[in-house]
């Protein structure tokens, strides 16, 4: 039997084992999952060579998923540390890991991820092209870039970010529209620089059909990168961003026609009152393809706290239709995140995702909140830890400030409203002093 991509199987009316897993996780009928995969509104990223993956669905009608960016750089190049970050991220519930390594043995690390990590694995092949060939950007050919995409596909990568939507037209737009931050996408800037230095068209756009052939063979999902995403509030919604988004909509149609799954990446820095509009525009132009957003970061002045600015934007974005949040850490704009940064970034993103899921009435999303309400009413601390996103941290705060009486906390003591109400409703004497 020939291998079908998830989209091809769905179009043929075939329910795959991966669809069954996703349906069970999402409390949805499997036919609902199959139909939406066929229409491109749900993607199930799962390279046929990634044997240890635990399948998840990504779509606006499903639970909002979290991606964690990791990977070494020239200044921080300890792969063992990165692997510890990966394990921490998976243990904390991240559904996807993007390896953005730009130094060292990228191939070995990538293969370790796809043989040991159950999360979806994503990469940005244009980063790896310079490292793989150990040649300057201008010397690389279109074939070189495509060969690296194939290498990543063979290695089991589940989704690849490809900056297909910028063209030589974008060069003129960037020069004439005078953005405050120009292009802040690392992959987008590399493609832009390559076009400027070689005089050639973007190879990821020019040879898109050949890329689709590779992705179809291994069932690799294309994450259409937003090279022109705004890097500051002043650039949000400008002609460069919107023109690229229109082109991404066209590329989405071409991928679906070849049974290749697609996600569309979304804006970075966006004023809070524009977040919902960005989601609706993408859903219209890209016909409901899952939207994968960085942040959005809703103010430019919080270095060291951008996990908070991104969580604010992420909650609004997911409530308005974003399906996949790329986490942001306190180190954003400053440094490669350490393990503590990774943890804080994941927690902030998971709070945003969960809050949005409740607002969207995702099946059973609020169940754990209702359990927490019961635990708090009963002053049952152990039950509260079981409901908490980060029980160890919550418990450490209470243990650090131990109250005199176990049925209170050190904030209120016997003035505790919950304690007083429990006693009052049970006709018990309420002792305060």
C-alpha positions in Angstrom: 0.0 0.0 0.0 1.4 3.4 -0.9 1.9 5.9 1.9 -0.7 8.7 2.0 -0.1 12.1 3.6 -2.7 12.9 6.3 -4.4 15.3 3.9 -4.5 12.8 1.0 -5.9 10.1 3.3 -8.5 12.5 4.7 -9.6 13.5 1.2 -10.0 9.8 0.3 -12.2 9.2 3.3 -9.5 7.2 5.1 -9.3 7.6 8.9 -5.7 7.2 10.0 -4.4 6.1 13.4 -3.1 9.6 13.9 -6.6 11.0 13.4 -8.0 8.6 15.9 -5.4 9.7 18.5 -6.2 13.4 17.9 -10.0 12.8 18.1 -9.6 11.1 21.5 -7.4 13.9 22.9 -9.7 16.6 21.7 -13.0 14.9 22.7 -14.1 15.1 19.1 -15.7 12.7 16.7 -13.0 11.2 14.4 -15.1 12.2 11.3 -14.9 15.8 12.4 -11.1 15.5 12.5 -10.9 13.8 9.2 -13.2 16.3 7.4 -11.2 19.3 8.7 -7.8 17.7 7.8 -9.2 17.2 4.3 -10.2 20.9 4.1 -6.8 22.0 5.5 -8.3 23.5 8.7 -6.6 21.0 10.9 -3.0 19.8 10.4 -1.5 16.7 12.0 2.2 17.2 11.7 3.9 13.8 11.5 6.8 12.9 9.2 6.6 9.2 8.3 10.2 8.8 9.5 9.4 10.3 13.0 8.4 7.0 14.6 8.2 8.1 18.2 5.9 11.0 17.7 2.8 11.4 19.9 0.3 12.9 17.3 -1.4 16.2 17.9 -3.8 18.2 15.8 -3.4 21.9 15.2 -6.5 23.9 14.3 -8.6 26.9 15.6 -11.4 24.6 16.7 -9.0 22.4 18.8 -7.0 23.1 22.0 -4.4 25.7 21.3 -0.9 24.2 21.0 2.4 25.5 22.1 5.8 25.5 20.3 9.1 25.9 22.0 12.1 27.4 20.1 15.5 25.9 21.1 18.9 25.3 19.5 22.5 26.3 19.9 24.3 29.4 18.6 28.0 30.3 18.2 27.9 32.0 21.6 25.9 29.2 23.4 26.8 25.9 21.9 26.2 23.1 24.5 23.9 20.6 22.9 23.5 18.7 26.2 22.0 21.9 27.7 19.7 22.2 24.8 18.6 18.6 25.2 17.8 19.2 28.8 15.6 22.2 27.7 13.9 19.9 25.2 13.0 17.4 27.9 11.9 20.1 30.3 9.7 21.5 27.6 8.1 18.2 26.8 7.5 17.4 30.5 5.8 20.7 30.8 3.4 19.9 28.0 4.8 21.6 24.9 3.5 20.0 21.8 6.2 21.1 19.5 10.0 21.8 19.5 11.6 23.9 16.8 15.4 23.4 16.4 16.8 26.7 15.4 20.4 25.7 15.8 22.9 27.8 13.9 26.2 26.2 14.9 28.0 22.9 15.3 26.6 19.4 14.6 23.1 20.3 13.6 22.5 17.0 11.8 23.3 14.9 14.9 21.1 17.0 17.2 18.2 17.0 14.8 18.3 13.2 14.4 18.5 12.8 18.1 15.3 14.8 18.4 13.4 12.8 15.8 14.5 9.5 17.3 13.8 10.3 20.9 11.4 13.2 21.2 7.6 12.6 21.1 6.8 16.2 20.3 6.4 17.6 16.8 9.8 18.7 15.5 10.2 21.8 13.3 13.2 23.4 11.7 14.1 26.3 9.4 16.2 24.8 6.7 17.6 28.1 5.4 19.5 28.5 8.7 21.0 25.1 8.4 22.1 25.6 4.8 25.0 27.8 5.6 26.1 25.4 8.5 25.6 22.2 6.5 27.7 23.4 3.5 30.1 25.6 5.6 29.9 28.2 2.8 28.9 31.9 2.8 25.3 32.6 1.9 26.0 34.2 -1.5 27.7 31.0 -2.8 24.7 28.8 -2.1 22.5 27.7 -5.0 18.8 27.1 -5.2 19.6 23.4 -5.4 21.6 23.6 -2.2 18.6 25.0 -0.3 16.3 22.3 -1.7 18.8 19.5 -0.8 18.8 20.7 2.8 15.0 20.6 2.9 15.2 17.0 1.6 17.8 16.2 4.3 15.5 17.5 7.0 12.6 15.6 5.6 14.6 12.3 5.5 15.7 12.9 9.1 12.1 12.9 10.3 11.4 16.6 10.7 7.6 17.1 11.0 7.3 20.7 9.8 9.6 23.2 8.2 9.4 27.0 8.2 10.0 28.2 4.7 10.0 31.9 3.8 8.3 31.4 0.4 6.2 34.6 0.4 8.9 37.2 -0.2 10.0 37.9 -3.8 12.2 40.4 -5.6 9.2 42.7 -5.4 9.7 42.7 -1.6 13.1 44.3 -2.1 11.6 47.3 -3.7 8.8 47.5 -1.1 11.3 47.4 1.8 13.4 50.1 0.2 10.4 52.4 -0.7 8.2 52.0 2.4 10.9 52.8 4.9 10.0 50.5 7.7 11.2 51.4 11.2 12.6 47.8 11.8 13.0 46.5 8.2 12.9 42.7 8.3 13.3 41.1 11.7 12.7 37.5 10.7 16.1 35.7 10.7 15.2 33.4 7.9 13.5 36.1 6.0 16.5 38.4 6.3 18.7 35.5 4.9 16.5 35.0 1.9 16.3 38.8 1.3 20.1 39.1 1.5 20.6 36.1 -0.8 18.3 37.7 -3.4 20.1 41.0 -3.1 23.6 39.4 -3.5 22.7 37.0 -6.3 20.1 38.9 -8.2 18.0 35.7 -8.3 14.4 35.1 -7.3 13.6 33.6 -3.9 14.4 29.9 -4.4 11.7 28.8 -2.0 9.1 30.7 -4.1 10.6 29.9 -7.6 10.9 26.1 -6.9 7.9 25.8 -4.7 6.5 22.8 -6.7 9.8 20.9 -6.2 9.5 21.6 -2.5 5.9 20.3 -2.5 7.2 17.1 -4.0 9.6 16.6 -1.1 7.0 17.4 1.6 4.4 15.2 0.0 6.9 12.2 -0.1 7.6 12.4 3.7 4.4 14.1 4.8 6.2 17.2 6.0 3.9 20.1 6.9 5.0 23.5 5.5 4.8 26.4 7.9 4.7 29.4 5.6 7.1 31.8 7.3 6.1 35.5 7.7 9.4 37.1 6.6 7.8 40.6 6.8 6.2 40.2 10.2 6.4 43.5 12.1 9.3 43.8 14.5 7.8 46.8 16.2 4.4 48.3 16.6 5.1 51.0 14.0 5.4 48.4 11.3 2.2 46.4 12.1 -0.2 46.0 9.2 1.9 47.7 6.6 2.0 46.9 2.9 5.0 44.5 3.2 3.2 42.4 5.8 -0.1 42.3 4.0 1.3 41.7 0.5 3.3 38.7 1.8 0.2 37.3 3.5 -1.8 37.5 0.2 1.0 35.5 -1.5 1.0 33.0 1.4 -2.7 32.5 0.7 -1.9 31.6 -2.9 0.8 29.2 -1.8 -1.6 27.5 0.6 -3.9 26.7 -2.2 -1.0 25.2 -4.3 0.0 23.0 -1.4 -3.5 21.7 -0.7 -3.8 20.8 -4.4 -0.8 18.5 -3.9 -2.1 17.1 -0.6 0.6 18.9 1.5 -0.5 20.3 4.9 0.1 23.9 5.6 0.3 26.3 8.5 0.7 30.0 8.1 2.9 32.0 10.4 1.6 35.3 11.8 2.7 38.7 13.0 5.2 39.4 15.8 4.7 42.9 17.2 1.1 44.1 17.0 -0.9 46.7 19.0 -3.5 44.9 21.2 -6.4 46.4 19.4 -5.2 45.1 16.1 -4.6 41.5 17.1 -8.1 40.1 16.4 -8.2 41.9 13.0 -4.9 40.2 12.1 -6.4 36.8 12.9 -9.5 37.4 10.9 -7.6 38.7 7.8 -5.4 35.6 7.9 -8.4 33.3 8.2 -10.0 34.9 5.2 -6.9 35.2 2.9 -5.6 31.7 3.8 -9.0 30.0 3.9 -8.9 28.8 7.5 -5.4 27.2 7.4 -4.1 27.0 11.0 -2.4 30.2 12.1 0.9 30.0 13.9 1.8 33.2 15.8 4.8 34.5 17.6 3.3 36.3 20.6 1.9 38.6 19.3 4.0 41.0 21.3 1.8 44.0 22.2 4.3 46.5 23.4 7.9 47.2 22.5 9.2 48.4 25.9 9.4 45.2 28.0 12.8 43.5 27.4 13.2 40.9 30.1 9.4 40.5 30.4 8.4 39.8 26.8 6.9 36.4 27.9 4.2 38.5 29.5 3.7 40.9 26.6 3.5 37.8 24.3 1.0 36.0 26.6 -1.3 39.0 26.6 -1.3 39.0 22.8 -1.3 35.3 22.5 -4.5 34.9 24.6 -6.3 37.4 22.4 -4.9 35.9 19.2 -5.9 32.3 20.2 -9.4 33.5 21.2 -9.7 35.1 17.8 -8.7 32.0 15.9 -4.9 31.4 16.2 -4.2 27.7 16.5 -0.6 27.5 17.5 1.4 29.8 19.8 5.2 30.1 19.5 6.3 30.7 23.1 8.3 33.8 24.0 10.8 33.8 26.9 12.1 36.6 29.1 15.3 36.4 27.0 13.5 37.5 23.8 15.5 40.3 22.1 18.3 39.8 24.6 20.0 36.3 24.6 19.6 32.6 24.1 17.1 31.4 26.7 18.4 29.3 29.6 16.4 26.5 31.2 14.6 28.9 33.6 13.7 31.2 30.7 12.3 28.2 28.8 10.2 27.3 31.8 8.8 30.8 32.2 8.1 31.1 28.5 6.2 27.8 28.4 4.1 28.7 31.5 3.2 32.1 30.1 2.2 30.6 26.8 0.2 27.8 28.3 -1.7 30.2 30.5 -2.6 32.2 27.3 -3.5 29.1 25.4 -5.7 27.8 28.2 -7.4 31.1 28.8 -8.3 31.2 25.1 -9.5 27.6 25.0 -11.9 28.4 27.8 -13.2 31.5 26.0 -13.7 29.4 22.8 -15.6 26.8 24.7 -13.2 24.0 23.6 -14.7 20.7 24.9 -13.6 20.1 28.6 -11.2 23.0 28.6 -12.6 24.4 31.8 -12.8 21.1 33.7 -9.5 21.6 35.5 -10.5 25.1 36.5 -13.7 23.8 38.1 -11.7 21.2 40.0 -9.4 24.0 41.3 -12.5 25.9 42.4 -13.6 22.9 44.5 -10.1 22.4 45.9 -9.9 26.0 47.0 -13.4 26.0 48.5 -12.4 23.0 50.6 -9.0 24.5 51.4 -7.5 21.3 50.1 -3.9 22.2 49.3 -2.9 18.8 47.9 -5.8 18.9 45.4 -4.8 22.4 44.4 -1.3 21.3 43.6 -2.8 18.6 41.3 -4.7 21.2 39.4 -1.9 23.7 39.1 0.1 24.3 35.9 3.3 24.4 37.9 2.6 22.6 41.2 6.2 22.6 42.4 6.5 26.4 42.2 3.1 27.0 43.8 3.9 24.7 46.6 7.3 26.3 47.1 5.7 29.7 47.6 3.4 28.4 50.3 6.2 26.4 52.0 8.4 29.5 52.0 5.7 31.5 53.9 4.2 28.9 56.2 1.0 30.0 57.9 0.4 29.5 61.6 -2.7 27.5 60.8 -2.9 24.8 58.1 -6.4 25.9 56.9 -5.3 29.4 56.0 -2.5 31.1 54.1 -0.1 33.8 55.4 -2.0 36.4 53.5 -5.3 36.4 55.4 -4.8 34.0 58.3 -8.0 33.6 60.1 -9.5 36.5 58.2 -9.7 34.0 55.2 -13.0 34.5 53.4 -13.2 30.9 52.4 -12.6 29.6 55.9 -15.2 32.1 57.4 -17.8 31.1 54.8 -17.3 27.4 55.3 -17.7 27.8 59.0 -20.7 30.1 58.7 -22.5 27.8 56.3 -21.9 24.9 58.6 -23.2 26.9 61.6 -19.8 26.8 63.2 -18.2 29.4 65.5 -15.9 31.7 63.6 -12.8 32.5 65.6 -10.7 35.4 64.3 -8.5 36.5 67.2 
